[in-house]
């Protein structure tokens, strides 16, 4: 019967959790940029001749969607659990 080195398994599982947060946040940022661009193009008011439009980036940065804050809280435990299951498996065939 093979034994597992539990501190290494937990450390690798933590790394898997952190990696899942990074990937999830990358997907959220990509989706937010894609949706924001689509929404801004569709809802931009027409400008008069010679006029310019400015964007208030501070306001856009402060309006953080709730899903963007909740996703890391969900992604880390899922990644940790999947990493723990994978790395704590016994090397012996079942």
Buried (B, 14 or more C-beta within 10 A) or exposed (E): EEEEEEEEBBEBBBBBBBBBBEEBBEEBEEEBEEEEEEEEEEEEEEEEEEEEEEEEEEEEEEEEEEEBEEBBEEBBEBBBBBBBEEBBEEEEEE
